[in-house]
Amino acid sequence: MTQVDINTFLGSYPFRDIGEWEASDVVRAIARVGTDEAWVSHLAATFWRDPTAGNATLYEAHDRHAQLRSVPAVHPGLPGWEAVLDEAVARQVPAVRCDPTRYGLMPAGHEMQQLVAACGERDVPLMMAVRLEDIRQRHPNDAAAELPPWAVRQLIRNHPSARLLVTHADREFVEQVHFGSTPDEARRILWDICWIWGPPEDHLELLLQTIGIERFAFGTGLPLRLPEASSAKLDLLNLDADKREMLTAGNVRAFNSR
């Protein structure tokens, strides 16, 4: 059974000493939980004035380790951002990412609307994280706001071909977006499971029943979160092989084949 982790990172973190995560470190970590393919963003670059400066490292990591798929950053507030997006498309990346509140952008402002439309026209999904750490753990200097649910609803309506991959969302966030969206809009959003509680709260099981298993994909948030946590959630669901395969690979393959 193939397993794809759509939410991993290379690099360091400015607010906690996690070391410098190299491509080989990610390869070893995903192997522990049987992951065959990991989509990788640049963690440190998320906090740089120009987050696209980390993209070359991601492309190099993929060249050395084919199982690491690059998710390069695009900053629509910087000159030349369309060229950055075009390079990513030419390299056949599975997605690009933009975290507007960390880039100093309005989460659904003009720049983001332009980016979503450009991604829709180029048929590449856009990834965004709701948060990276629990607010109770965040450093006082980490003042970026979390991505709000209304922004996701507004962005998915911006272009009929737009597709959004939203990571680090909890149950309440997912429900606010899903039940405030049309069926077509909801089908164009895929959620990772790294921030959704398993037992004893069973938020993940509830969402699979109420929203649909096809709307979720395996993601871990490595290295800020242990990959074993997301694997354990799947184990505790007691899913049959076909449904588990939907979460670990099938849903994201279907989402990216549109």
N, C-alpha and C positions, 0 to 999 in steps of 0.2 A: 504494500500500500504506500503510495507516494505521499509525502508530507511537505508542504510549502509554508514557510514562515514569512508572512508579508511585512513584518515589523521588527527589524533589527537595525543596529547601528555600528559603525566604526568610530574610532576616535576617542576623545576624552570628554569629561563633563566639568564645567567650570565651578559647580557648586558642591561637588562631592568627589573624593579621591577614588576613582574606579580604575585608575591606571590608563594607559594608552592602548585601546583595543585595536589590534591589527587584524588584517584579514584572516590570518592563520588562527587567531584566537576565536574568531567567530566560527570558523570551520570546525574547530574542536568542540565548541560549546553546542552547536546545533547537532553534531554527531551524537552527543549524549542522549538526546531525546528522539533520535531517528529521523531528523529532518533532512530531506534530500536537496532542498533548494531554499535559499534565504534571500529576501529582498532587503537590500542594505542602503541605509541613508548615512550621512555624515553627521554625527552627533555634535561635535565641537562647532562645525560650520553653521549650525542652526543659530549660534549666538554671535557670529561674525557679522560685521557691517555688510560684507558681501558673502552670503552663504554659498554662492555658486563656486567659490574658491575651493571648496572641498570636492567638487565633482570629479576632477582629474584623479583623485585618490580612489574614488569609487570605480571609475572605469579601469584603472590599473588593477584593482582587486579582482574585478571580473575577468580580466585578461589572465591573471594567475590562477584563479579558482572559478571555474565555470559555474559552480553551484551558487555563487554569490551574484545576484542580479542587481545592477545599479539602479537606485532611485535618486536621480540627481535633483538638486534644488533649482528652482526658478524664482527669481525675485522680480515681480512685474513693476516694481517701483524704480528699478535701475535701468540705465540705458543698455540697449542690446539684449534685452531679455528674450526677445523672440528668436534671436540667433542661438541662444542657450537652449531654448525649447526645441528648435529645429535640429540641433546637434543630438539632443537626447532621442528624438524620434528616429534620426538616422542610425543611431546605435541600437535601435529596437529595444529600448528599455521597457519594463513592464508598467512603469508609472513614473511620474515626476512628483515632487513635493513642494509645498509652500505652506509655511506656518505664519500666517499674517500678523498675529498679535506679537510674535517674536521678531518680526521684521519691521515693526513700527507701522504696519498698514491697518487700515480699517478692515475688519474681517469680511465685510461684504461690500467694500467700497469700489470705486471705479477701477482701480488697478486689478483687484481680484476678479471683478466681472470680466475685464479684458482677458485675464489669464484663463478663466474657466471657458470662455468662448473659444480662445485659441486652442486649448486642449481638446475641446469638443470637435473643432474643425479638423484637427490632426488625429483624432481618434486615439488619444492617449489619456488614461485616467489620471486624476489629480489626487494626491494623498495629502491629508492634513491630520495633525494630532490635536485632540482636545486639550491635552495636558501631557507633561512628561513625568511629573511627580505629584504625589498627594500634597495638597496645599499645606497640610500640617507638617510636612517634611521640608518645605521649600526654604531656601536661604532668604534672608531679608532683602538681599539685593536682586533676587529673582522676582521682578515686579511685573512681568508680562501677564496680561489677563488670559484666562482660558478661552478657548474658542466657544462662542455661544451657539446654542441650538438654532436660533433664528437665522444665523448667518448661513448655516448649512442648507436650511430650507430655501433661503433666498438664492444662494449660488446654484443649486441644482435646477432652479427654474430659469436660470439665465441663458441656457442654451439647450436645445432639444436633444443634442448628442452628448452633453456633458456627463461624465461618470466620476463619482467621488469615492475614494477609499478613506474612511474615517477611522483613525486608531485611537486607543486610550479613552473610549467613551464608556460611561457606565449605563446601567439600565434606564435611569430616568432620562438621560440625554437621548438615548436611542429611541425611546418611546415618544419623546417630544417631537423629534424630527419625523419619525415614521408616520405617526398618526396625524401629523400636520401636513403631510405630503400627499399628492395624488398617487394612485397605483403606479403610473408610469415613472414619476419622480422617485418613488421608493425603490423601484427595480433598478435604478441607476446609482444606488448607493450600496456599498459593501462595507460591513463593519468587522473589525478584528475583535477577538474575544479577550484580549489581555487584561482589560480593566473591568470585566463583567464578573460579578461574584458567582462562584459555584456553591456547593453545600457549605454550611447549612441553609444559607439564604436562598439558594437555587435560582438566582436571577437569570443565569444563562439558560437553564432548562425552561423557565417560563417564557423567555424571549423566543426561544426556538419554537415553542408551541403557538405563541400569539402573533409573532411577526413572520415566522417561517425560517426554517433551517437554511434555505437557499440564500439568505441575506447576510450570512456570517462566514468568516474565514479565520483560519488559525493564525495567530500572531502572538508574540511573546514580549516585545519591548526590550529584548536583550541589548545591552548588558545592564540596563537600569533595573530590570526585573529578571528573575530566574526563569529560564525556559521550561523548567520542570513544572512550574505552577500552571501554565496553560495546558501542558500535557495531562496533568492530574485532573483538570476540569473535564477533559474528554473521557478519561478513564472512569470517572465517577458518574458520567451520564449513562453508561451502559447502553451505548448505541449499537445497532447492528453494523456490519461491515460497510454496507452501502451508505448509510447516513454518516458514519464517521469519515468515510472517504470524501463525502461532500464538503465537510468542514475542513479537512486537511489539504484538499487539493481541488476537488471537483468544482466547487463554487467559484473559486478564483479563476480557474481555467475558463469556465463558462462566461464569467464577467469580462475577461480579457479577450474573448473570441468574438465579441459583438462587432 
